Amino acid sequence: MKNLKLKFSSFALSIFSLTSAQSINLRGPAQQLANEIKGIFPYVAVSIFIVVIFVNLGHFVKDNGDWKKGVTNIVIFAAILGAVVGLVNYVGSISL
């Protein structure tokens, strides 16, 4: 049992020293991920906006359609999208 504790402690110490000796550079991969998201985000946002319009199309074309509800849903989506874009820009502008 004593030998097992010694092996485990030496293994833990070697792992700790190995990880503490390495310099972890997260700025590069994080910047690459942010650039990819910035490139993809407009296409995703437009696709979701088109889906929202199609979902709310029934409010506009039915005989007893509720224009106010359809326009309200689209405006709410646009407001949420604007808030997300603003938040992403704010977080992107903060330097690490």
All heavy atoms as an XYZ file, in Angstrom:
732
protein
N       0.832     -1.191      0.000
C       0.000      0.000      0.000
C       0.881      1.261      0.000
O       0.553      2.229     -0.649
C      -0.903     -0.035      1.239
C      -1.937      1.023      1.248
S      -3.116      0.699     -0.059
C      -4.339      1.865      0.320
N       1.985      1.181      0.736
C       2.890      2.313      0.810
C       3.530      2.567     -0.549
O       3.718      3.713     -0.953
C       3.954      2.042      1.875
C       4.817      3.202      2.180
C       5.742      2.867      3.321
C       6.536      4.077      3.720
N       7.440      3.812      4.822
N       3.837      1.481     -1.258
C       4.440      1.595     -2.578
C       3.459      2.243     -3.563
O       3.850      3.045     -4.405
C       4.864      0.204     -3.056
C       5.752      0.273     -4.281
O       6.274      1.330     -4.602
N       5.908     -0.860     -4.944
N       2.165      1.904     -3.451
C       1.143      2.457     -4.321
C       0.982      3.962     -4.074
O       0.863      4.750     -5.023
C      -0.192      1.742     -4.106
C      -1.340      2.194     -4.984
C      -1.052      1.893     -6.444
C      -2.618      1.517     -4.547
N       1.001      4.370     -2.822
C       0.912      5.800     -2.481
C       2.111      6.560     -3.037
O       1.974      7.671     -3.541
C       0.831      5.989     -0.966
C      -0.485      5.617     -0.376
C      -0.506      5.884      1.113
C      -1.802      5.467      1.740
N      -1.834      5.716      3.182
N       3.284      5.954     -2.941
C       4.492      6.591     -3.453
C       4.419      6.750     -4.971
O       4.758      7.809     -5.505
C       5.721      5.770     -3.055
C       7.073      6.317     -3.498
C       7.331      7.677     -2.852
C       8.170      5.344     -3.169
N       3.940      5.717     -5.661
C       3.807      5.789     -7.109
C       2.770      6.855     -7.504
O       2.983      7.624     -8.437
C       3.403      4.430     -7.680
C       4.523      3.432     -7.723
C       4.068      2.141     -8.352
C       5.200      1.145     -8.376
N       4.799     -0.126     -8.993
N       1.658      6.876     -6.803
C       0.613      7.846     -7.125
C       1.089      9.265     -6.874
O       0.859     10.164     -7.688
C      -0.650      7.566     -6.310
C      -1.755      8.539     -6.582
C      -2.507      8.450     -7.745
C      -2.027      9.567     -5.700
C      -3.515      9.361     -8.010
C      -3.025     10.477     -5.955
C      -3.777     10.379     -7.110
N       1.765      9.491     -5.761
C       2.249     10.838     -5.467
C       3.325     11.271     -6.456
O       3.360     12.428     -6.870
C       2.764     10.930     -4.026
O       3.858     10.067     -3.843
N       4.199     10.355     -6.857
C       5.216     10.726     -7.846
C       4.568     10.988     -9.207
O       4.989     11.884     -9.937
C       6.288      9.646     -7.947
O       5.734      8.447     -8.438
N       3.540     10.233     -9.550
C       2.819     10.465    -10.812
C       2.120     11.821    -10.770
O       2.195     12.595    -11.732
C       1.804      9.339    -11.039
C       0.941      9.541    -12.234
C       1.447      9.355    -13.513
C      -0.378      9.923    -12.095
C       0.657      9.553    -14.626
C      -1.182     10.123    -13.198
C      -0.665      9.934    -14.470
N       1.454     12.129     -9.677
C       0.766     13.413     -9.548
C       1.764     14.565     -9.588
O       1.504     15.596    -10.227
C      -0.038     13.453     -8.252
N       2.891     14.408     -8.930
C       3.918     15.450     -8.936
C       4.489     15.658    -10.334
O       4.709     16.791    -10.761
C       5.031     15.096     -7.951
C       6.149     16.121     -7.794
C       5.569     17.442     -7.275
C       7.225     15.606     -6.867
N       4.705     14.572    -11.082
C       5.241     14.715    -12.436
C       4.221     15.370    -13.363
O       4.589     16.198    -14.201
C       5.677     13.354    -12.980
O       4.562     12.507    -13.131
N       2.968     15.044    -13.222
C       1.926     15.684    -14.038
C       1.833     17.162    -13.685
O       1.731     18.017    -14.576
C       0.560     14.989    -13.834
C       0.577     13.573    -14.385
C      -0.570     15.786    -14.453
C       0.745     13.502    -15.890
N       1.874     17.498    -12.408
C       1.798     18.896    -11.987
C       2.983     19.691    -12.516
O       2.835     20.804    -13.012
C       1.736     18.994    -10.465
C       1.755     20.395     -9.959
C       0.639     21.211    -10.077
C       2.891     20.922     -9.384
C       0.653     22.501     -9.622
C       2.923     22.214     -8.925
C       1.795     23.008     -9.043
N       4.174     19.119    -12.419
C       5.357     19.836    -12.898
C       5.341     19.961    -14.413
O       5.792     20.962    -14.972
C       6.631     19.140    -12.435
O       6.725     17.861    -13.014
N       4.802     18.962    -15.091
C       4.716     19.018    -16.554
C       3.753     20.113    -16.994
O       4.061     20.895    -17.891
C       4.255     17.657    -17.096
C       4.081     17.544    -18.603
C       5.448     17.637    -19.274
C       3.400     16.250    -18.953
N       2.594     20.195    -16.366
C       1.615     21.209    -16.764
C       2.024     22.594    -16.315
O       1.723     23.570    -16.995
C       0.226     20.878    -16.203
O       0.300     20.797    -14.782
C      -0.313     19.602    -16.789
N       2.707     22.702    -15.190
C       3.108     24.030    -14.733
C       4.295     24.553    -15.531
O       4.501     25.760    -15.614
C       3.440     24.012    -13.246
O       4.562     23.191    -13.017
N       5.065     23.658    -16.128
C       6.222     24.092    -16.894
C       5.832     24.589    -18.282
O       6.554     25.356    -18.892
C       7.219     22.947    -17.016
N       4.706     24.137    -18.785
C       4.286     24.541    -20.117
C       3.594     25.892    -20.051
O       2.869     26.202    -19.121
C       3.324     23.518    -20.716
C       3.979     22.205    -21.022
C       2.961     21.217    -21.572
O       1.776     21.456    -21.518
N       3.465     20.117    -22.092
N       3.818     26.664    -21.082
C       3.123     27.944    -21.204
C       1.917     27.719    -22.097
O       2.058     27.367    -23.263
C       4.059     28.984    -21.812
O       3.344     30.164    -22.071
N       0.740     27.911    -21.541
C      -0.492     27.691    -22.298
C      -0.878     29.007    -22.948
O      -1.194     29.980    -22.272
C      -1.616     27.186    -21.381
C      -1.205     25.861    -20.764
C      -2.902     27.027    -22.157
C      -2.183     25.334    -19.744
N      -0.875     29.023    -24.270
C      -1.229     30.218    -25.031
C      -2.636     30.028    -25.593
O      -2.829     29.331    -26.568
C      -0.219     30.437    -26.156
C      -0.496     31.719    -26.906
O      -1.301     32.538    -26.470
N       0.153     31.887    -28.039
N      -3.614     30.653    -24.954
C      -5.000     30.532    -25.396
C      -5.437     31.703    -26.261
O      -6.506     31.660    -26.839
C      -5.931     30.418    -24.188
C      -5.768     29.161    -23.347
C      -6.721     29.201    -22.175
C      -6.008     27.929    -24.177
N      -4.641     32.731    -26.346
C      -5.035     33.914    -27.120
C      -5.163     33.604    -28.607
O      -6.101     34.029    -29.262
C      -4.050     35.045    -26.900
C      -4.378     36.268    -27.746
C      -3.603     37.440    -27.327
N      -4.468     38.168    -26.412
C      -4.097     39.147    -25.661
N      -2.856     39.537    -25.648
N      -4.947     39.762    -24.884
N      -4.232     32.844    -29.157
C      -4.256     32.505    -30.584
C      -5.486     31.693    -30.974
O      -6.229     32.081    -31.876
N      -5.735     30.553    -30.309
C      -6.927     29.776    -30.653
C      -8.234     30.523    -30.385
O      -9.189     30.392    -31.144
C      -6.820     28.541    -29.757
C      -5.379     28.413    -29.456
C      -4.847     29.812    -29.416
N      -8.266     31.320    -29.324
C      -9.483     32.083    -29.033
C      -9.728     33.123    -30.121
O     -10.876     33.346    -30.526
C      -9.370     32.755    -27.666
N      -8.681     33.745    -30.606
C      -8.824     34.739    -31.677
C      -9.275     34.069    -32.971
O     -10.105     34.617    -33.687
C      -7.498     35.473    -31.894
C      -7.606     36.650    -32.820
C      -8.480     37.749    -32.235
O      -8.536     37.941    -31.032
N      -9.174     38.454    -33.094
N      -8.747     32.890    -33.259
C      -9.170     32.161    -34.458
C     -10.641     31.777    -34.374
O     -11.386     31.909    -35.352
C      -8.320     30.910    -34.645
C      -6.897     31.187    -35.054
C      -6.056     29.929    -35.078
O      -6.478     28.871    -34.620
N      -4.837     30.053    -35.611
N     -11.072     31.311    -33.203
C     -12.473     30.959    -33.009
C     -13.364     32.181    -33.165
O     -14.418     32.116    -33.803
C     -12.681     30.310    -31.638
C     -14.106     29.902    -31.292
C     -14.591     28.821    -32.253
C     -14.183     29.436    -29.858
N     -12.946     33.305    -32.606
C     -13.728     34.535    -32.724
C     -13.836     34.983    -34.175
O     -14.910     35.418    -34.625
C     -13.098     35.634    -31.879
N     -12.764     34.856    -34.934
C     -12.803     35.231    -36.347
C     -13.727     34.315    -37.148
O     -14.445     34.772    -38.037
C     -11.399     35.213    -36.946
C     -10.548     36.345    -36.419
O     -11.053     37.359    -35.947
N      -9.246     36.164    -36.478
N     -13.716     33.025    -36.826
C     -14.615     32.096    -37.514
C     -16.068     32.402    -37.190
O     -16.929     32.375    -38.069
C     -14.285     30.656    -37.129
C     -13.001     30.154    -37.730
C     -12.708     28.719    -37.345
O     -13.651     27.981    -37.018
O     -11.528     28.344    -37.387
N     -16.355     32.699    -35.931
C     -17.726     33.025    -35.533
C     -18.174     34.313    -36.193
O     -19.311     34.418    -36.670
C     -17.837     33.101    -33.997
C     -17.700     31.702    -33.403
C     -19.154     33.737    -33.578
C     -17.633     31.671    -31.905
N     -17.287     35.309    -36.255
C     -17.641     36.567    -36.914
C     -17.915     36.359    -38.398
O     -18.741     37.051    -38.970
C     -16.522     37.596    -36.735
C     -16.458     38.177    -35.361
C     -15.305     39.164    -35.244
C     -15.146     39.668    -33.836
N     -14.009     40.584    -33.700
N     -17.242     35.417    -39.022
C     -17.471     35.144    -40.433
C     -18.761     34.385    -40.693
O     -19.430     34.600    -41.701
N     -19.127     33.488    -39.793
C     -20.301     32.641    -39.967
C     -21.580     33.302    -39.456
O     -22.661     33.068    -39.987
C     -20.075     31.291    -39.260
C     -18.940     30.536    -39.919
C     -21.324     30.445    -39.253
C     -18.515     29.299    -39.167
N     -21.468     34.160    -38.457
C     -22.633     34.709    -37.771
C     -23.631     35.406    -38.696
O     -24.838     35.186    -38.542
C     -22.188     35.660    -36.648
C     -23.333     36.210    -35.861
C     -23.999     35.417    -34.957
C     -23.754     37.513    -36.038
C     -25.070     35.903    -34.226
C     -24.810     38.020    -35.319
C     -25.469     37.212    -34.411
N     -23.222     36.235    -39.648
C     -24.232     36.884    -40.505
C     -25.079     35.885    -41.292
O     -26.294     36.075    -41.429
C     -23.405     37.752    -41.456
C     -22.125     37.978    -40.756
C     -21.888     36.764    -39.928
N     -24.472     34.819    -41.780
C     -25.223     33.825    -42.537
C     -26.213     33.081    -41.648
O     -27.347     32.818    -42.050
C     -24.265     32.838    -43.210
C     -23.314     33.511    -44.164
C     -21.950     33.565    -43.888
C     -23.776     34.116    -45.326
C     -21.077     34.187    -44.753
C     -22.909     34.740    -46.201
C     -21.563     34.777    -45.905
O     -20.700     35.401    -46.756
N     -25.789     32.753    -40.448
C     -26.676     32.070    -39.505
C     -27.823     32.994    -39.109
O     -28.986     32.572    -39.056
C     -25.890     31.592    -38.267
C     -26.814     31.067    -37.190
C     -24.870     30.547    -38.655
N     -27.524     34.258    -38.849
C     -28.551     35.205    -38.441
C     -29.582     35.418    -39.545
O     -30.793     35.441    -39.286
C     -27.917     36.538    -38.045
N     -29.131     35.553    -40.777
C     -30.067     35.732    -41.895
C     -30.905     34.479    -42.096
O     -32.117     34.569    -42.350
C     -29.301     36.111    -43.178
C     -30.184     36.010    -44.403
C     -28.734     37.506    -43.054
N     -30.306     33.306    -41.961
C     -31.061     32.054    -42.098
C     -32.140     31.945    -41.035
O     -33.285     31.586    -41.333
C     -30.120     30.855    -41.990
O     -29.133     30.914    -42.978
N     -31.794     32.262    -39.803
C     -32.782     32.207    -38.723
C     -33.860     33.268    -38.944
O     -35.044     33.020    -38.693
C     -32.096     32.370    -37.351
C     -31.211     31.162    -37.072
C     -33.124     32.520    -36.239
C     -30.351     31.301    -35.844
N     -33.495     34.440    -39.445
C     -34.468     35.490    -39.718
C     -35.462     35.033    -40.782
O     -36.665     35.277    -40.662
C     -33.758     36.766    -40.155
C     -34.660     37.957    -40.260
C     -35.214     38.522    -39.132
C     -34.955     38.513    -41.496
C     -36.048     39.616    -39.220
C     -35.782     39.603    -41.598
C     -36.337     40.160    -40.451
N     -34.983     34.353    -41.818
C     -35.878     33.836    -42.854
C     -36.823     32.787    -42.271
O     -38.021     32.767    -42.599
C     -35.052     33.279    -44.034
C     -34.386     34.440    -44.777
C     -35.919     32.467    -44.983
C     -33.384     34.018    -45.822
N     -36.319     31.928    -41.393
C     -37.173     30.931    -40.744
C     -38.238     31.620    -39.900
O     -39.415     31.224    -39.917
C     -36.323     29.957    -39.897
C     -37.195     29.097    -39.008
C     -35.459     29.094    -40.794
N     -37.860     32.663    -39.169
C     -38.832     33.398    -38.347
C     -39.907     34.026    -39.228
O     -41.094     34.002    -38.891
C     -38.111     34.466    -37.486
C     -39.094     35.441    -36.869
C     -37.295     33.803    -36.401
N     -39.522     34.557    -40.356
C     -40.511     35.146    -41.265
C     -41.454     34.074    -41.789
O     -42.671     34.277    -41.844
C     -39.805     35.895    -42.413
C     -39.174     37.174    -41.864
C     -40.776     36.227    -43.526
C     -38.360     37.935    -42.864
N     -40.919     32.911    -42.174
C     -41.786     31.834    -42.664
C     -42.720     31.319    -41.578
O     -43.869     30.986    -41.851
C     -40.966     30.685    -43.241
C     -40.462     30.941    -44.632
C     -39.158     30.636    -44.967
C     -41.280     31.495    -45.595
C     -38.684     30.869    -46.240
C     -40.821     31.736    -46.874
C     -39.516     31.430    -47.209
N     -42.230     31.226    -40.352
C     -43.076     30.777    -39.248
C     -44.210     31.775    -39.012
O     -45.352     31.385    -38.749
C     -42.238     30.573    -37.971
C     -43.114     30.423    -36.747
C     -41.324     29.369    -38.115
N     -43.916     33.051    -39.143
C     -44.935     34.079    -38.909
C     -45.728     34.436    -40.162
O     -46.585     35.301    -40.114
C     -44.274     35.341    -38.346
C     -43.839     35.144    -36.928
O     -44.638     34.812    -36.072
N     -42.552     35.311    -36.677
N     -45.456     33.772    -41.261
C     -46.160     34.060    -42.509
C     -47.658     33.799    -42.385
O     -48.465     34.496    -43.010
C     -45.557     33.220    -43.641
C     -45.938     33.584    -45.055
C     -45.490     35.016    -45.347
C     -45.304     32.628    -46.031
N     -48.026     32.847    -41.568
C     -49.441     32.547    -41.350
C     -50.205     33.723    -40.770
O     -51.395     33.889    -41.026
N     -49.548     34.546    -40.014
C     -50.208     35.717    -39.436
C     -50.538     36.756    -40.505
O     -51.421     37.582    -40.310
C     -49.324     36.371    -38.366
C     -49.076     35.499    -37.178
N     -50.064     35.098    -36.315
C     -47.932     34.934    -36.711
C     -49.552     34.341    -35.374
N     -48.243     34.218    -35.588
N     -49.841     36.720    -41.616
C     -50.029     37.728    -42.654
C     -50.978     37.276    -43.761
O     -51.690     38.090    -44.333
C     -48.681     38.114    -43.281
C     -47.732     38.731    -42.312
C     -46.606     38.036    -41.909
C     -47.942     39.994    -41.810
C     -45.712     38.602    -41.012
C     -47.062     40.565    -40.908
C     -45.945     39.865    -40.512
N     -51.006     35.984    -44.112
C     -51.757     35.541    -45.284
C     -53.104     34.901    -44.972
O     -53.900     34.712    -45.886
C     -50.907     34.559    -46.138
C     -49.673     35.255    -46.657
C     -50.525     33.322    -45.365
N     -53.370     34.544    -43.751
C     -54.663     33.942    -43.409
C     -55.765     34.990    -43.525
O     -55.512     36.197    -43.441
C     -54.637     33.373    -41.991
C     -53.823     32.114    -41.851
C     -53.908     31.579    -40.435
C     -53.088     30.334    -40.280
N     -53.083     29.857    -38.903
N     -56.991     34.500    -43.698
C     -58.137     35.414    -43.790
C     -58.308     36.226    -42.513
O     -58.565     37.423    -42.554
C     -59.418     34.627    -44.070
C     -59.444     34.045    -45.472
O     -58.739     34.604    -46.337
O     -60.142     33.045    -45.694
N     -58.172     35.573    -41.393
C     -58.285     36.267    -40.098
C     -56.903     36.428    -39.468
O     -56.739     36.286    -38.266
C     -59.206     35.490    -39.158
C     -60.630     35.470    -39.659
O     -61.067     36.410    -40.328
N     -61.352     34.397    -39.357
N     -55.936     36.735    -40.292
C     -54.564     36.866    -39.805
C     -54.401     38.077    -38.900
O     -55.088     39.082    -39.024
N     -53.494     37.950    -37.985
C     -53.218     39.018    -37.031
C     -51.890     39.669    -37.407
O     -50.823     39.185    -37.039
C     -53.171     38.440    -35.616
C     -53.057     39.505    -34.545
O     -53.145     40.703    -34.894
O     -52.888     39.135    -33.372
N     -51.949     40.755    -38.153
C     -50.756     41.456    -38.612
C     -49.918     41.938    -37.436
O     -48.701     41.885    -37.473
C     -51.145     42.662    -39.484
C     -51.492     42.292    -40.872
C     -52.646     41.713    -41.296
C     -50.668     42.438    -42.015
N     -52.591     41.500    -42.633
C     -51.391     41.944    -43.108
C     -49.397     42.941    -42.230
C     -50.880     41.938    -44.385
C     -48.904     42.944    -43.504
C     -49.627     42.442    -44.570
N     -50.608     42.408    -36.415
C     -49.885     42.962    -35.264
C     -49.018     41.886    -34.599
O     -47.867     42.148    -34.243
C     -50.891     43.537    -34.261
C     -50.241     44.195    -33.073
C     -51.273     44.749    -32.119
C     -50.604     45.351    -30.899
N     -51.586     45.800    -29.916
N     -49.567     40.689    -34.452
C     -48.811     39.616    -33.812
C     -47.614     39.209    -34.678
O     -46.512     38.989    -34.168
C     -49.711     38.408    -33.570
C     -49.044     37.299    -32.804
C     -50.016     36.191    -32.464
C     -49.327     35.129    -31.646
N     -50.227     34.032    -31.333
N     -47.790     39.116    -35.991
C     -46.688     38.746    -36.884
C     -45.573     39.773    -36.863
O     -44.398     39.434    -36.766
N     -45.943     41.047    -36.966
C     -44.936     42.108    -36.946
C     -44.251     42.168    -35.581
O     -43.031     42.347    -35.496
C     -45.571     43.467    -37.321
C     -44.604     44.600    -37.080
C     -46.035     43.450    -38.771
N     -45.018     41.971    -34.519
C     -44.448     41.992    -33.169
C     -43.415     40.876    -33.002
O     -42.333     41.109    -32.446
C     -45.553     41.851    -32.109
O     -46.489     42.910    -32.284
C     -44.991     41.892    -30.712
N     -43.740     39.684    -33.488
C     -42.790     38.567    -33.375
C     -41.505     38.857    -34.139
O     -40.402     38.576    -33.648
C     -43.420     37.280    -33.888
C     -44.485     36.745    -32.961
O     -44.566     37.117    -31.798
N     -45.329     35.872    -33.484
N     -41.623     39.428    -35.328
C     -40.434     39.727    -36.124
C     -39.612     40.834    -35.474
O     -38.383     40.779    -35.438
C     -40.836     40.078    -37.572
C     -41.387     38.817    -38.248
C     -39.657     40.628    -38.354
C     -41.986     39.058    -39.610
N     -40.287     41.842    -34.924
C     -39.567     42.934    -34.254
C     -38.864     42.426    -32.998
O     -37.726     42.815    -32.712
C     -40.528     44.103    -33.944
C     -39.903     45.102    -32.998
C     -40.966     44.778    -35.230
N     -39.509     41.539    -32.256
C     -38.879     40.963    -31.057
C     -37.629     40.181    -31.447
O     -36.584     40.294    -30.801
C     -39.879     40.080    -30.280
C     -40.921     40.949    -29.591
C     -39.164     39.197    -29.266
C     -42.057     40.169    -28.955
N     -37.728     39.392    -32.531
C     -36.550     38.651    -32.984
C     -35.436     39.610    -33.384
O     -34.273     39.393    -33.044
C     -36.897     37.736    -34.164
C     -35.686     37.090    -34.763
C     -35.067     36.032    -34.126
C     -35.139     37.564    -35.939
C     -33.939     35.447    -34.662
C     -34.003     36.995    -36.479
C     -33.404     35.923    -35.834
N     -35.787     40.666    -34.112
C     -34.765     41.627    -34.540
C     -34.117     42.307    -33.328
O     -32.911     42.557    -33.325
C     -35.377     42.660    -35.475
N     -34.900     42.602    -32.295
C     -34.347     43.225    -31.086
C     -33.396     42.268    -30.362
O     -32.320     42.674    -29.906
C     -35.470     43.655    -30.156
N     -33.782     41.007    -30.271
C     -32.919     40.022    -29.621
C     -31.633     39.847    -30.425
O     -30.532     39.779    -29.863
C     -33.658     38.677    -29.445
C     -34.762     38.833    -28.410
C     -32.705     37.566    -29.053
C     -35.684     37.636    -28.302
N     -31.766     39.810    -31.749
C     -30.588     39.687    -32.607
C     -29.672     40.895    -32.443
O     -28.452     40.753    -32.358
C     -31.012     39.531    -34.065
C     -29.902     39.301    -35.073
C     -29.202     37.987    -34.776
C     -30.459     39.309    -36.474
N     -30.248     42.089    -32.362
C     -29.444     43.288    -32.139
C     -28.720     43.252    -30.803
O     -27.571     43.671    -30.700
N     -29.402     42.749    -29.767
C     -28.765     42.633    -28.455
C     -27.608     41.643    -28.485
O     -26.549     41.882    -27.890
C     -29.794     42.211    -27.404
N     -27.785     40.535    -29.186
C     -26.715     39.535    -29.284
C     -25.525     40.115    -30.043
O     -24.368     39.939    -29.639
C     -27.238     38.244    -29.957
C     -26.099     37.320    -30.331
C     -28.211     37.532    -29.052
N     -25.792     40.821    -31.146
C     -24.711     41.436    -31.913
C     -23.977     42.468    -31.055
O     -22.742     42.521    -31.054
C     -25.253     42.069    -33.212
C     -24.211     42.944    -33.870
C     -25.714     40.988    -34.169
N     -24.717     43.275    -30.320
C     -24.086     44.257    -29.442
C     -23.244     43.608    -28.364
O     -22.135     44.073    -28.065
N     -23.744     42.536    -27.786
C     -22.993     41.831    -26.747
C     -21.722     41.211    -27.316
O     -20.658     41.289    -26.695
C     -23.866     40.750    -26.111
C     -23.260     39.957    -24.974
C     -22.994     40.871    -23.780
C     -24.174     38.823    -24.575
N     -21.825     40.622    -28.497
C     -20.645     40.016    -29.125
C     -19.607     41.091    -29.445
O     -18.407     40.899    -29.219
C     -21.045     39.228    -30.395
C     -19.828     38.863    -31.224
C     -21.822     37.984    -30.014
N     -20.051     42.233    -29.942
C     -19.109     43.312    -30.239
C     -18.464     43.854    -28.968
O     -17.277     44.161    -28.948
C     -19.804     44.448    -30.989
C     -20.068     44.093    -32.430
O     -19.391     43.255    -32.996
N     -21.047     44.729    -33.019
N     -19.230     43.974    -27.883
C     -18.696     44.448    -26.628
C     -17.650     43.487    -26.072
O     -16.559     43.895    -25.663
C     -19.814     44.656    -25.605
C     -19.308     45.012    -24.233
C     -18.756     46.270    -23.987
C     -19.353     44.094    -23.197
C     -18.277     46.604    -22.739
C     -18.874     44.417    -21.942
C     -18.342     45.662    -21.712
O     -17.860     45.972    -20.478
N     -17.987     42.196    -26.071
C     -17.045     41.204    -25.556
C     -15.807     41.141    -26.446
O     -14.688     40.977    -25.971
C     -17.732     39.823    -25.433
C     -16.726     38.735    -25.134
C     -18.805     39.847    -24.369
N     -15.992     41.298    -27.762
C     -14.854     41.273    -28.677
C     -13.954     42.469    -28.524
O     -12.755     42.417    -28.833
N     -14.497     43.583    -28.043
C     -13.679     44.780    -27.907
C     -12.854     44.790    -26.619
O     -11.907     45.551    -26.498
C     -14.567     46.023    -27.944
O     -15.368     46.098    -26.769
N     -13.215     43.930    -25.668
C     -12.458     43.860    -24.412
C     -11.160     43.107    -24.673
O     -11.163     42.015    -25.221
C     -13.281     43.128    -23.323
C     -14.542     43.906    -22.995
C     -12.440     42.923    -22.083
C     -15.457     43.180    -22.028
N     -10.059     43.692    -24.295
C      -8.765     43.027    -24.474
C      -8.484     42.143    -23.259
O      -8.754     42.523    -22.127
C      -7.653     44.043    -24.665
O      -7.527     44.849    -23.522
N      -7.950     40.981    -23.541
C      -7.663     40.029    -22.454
C      -6.370     40.356    -21.781
O      -5.395     40.670    -22.231
C      -7.625     38.609    -23.020
C      -8.944     38.124    -23.599
C      -8.748     36.742    -24.219
C      -9.997     38.045    -22.525
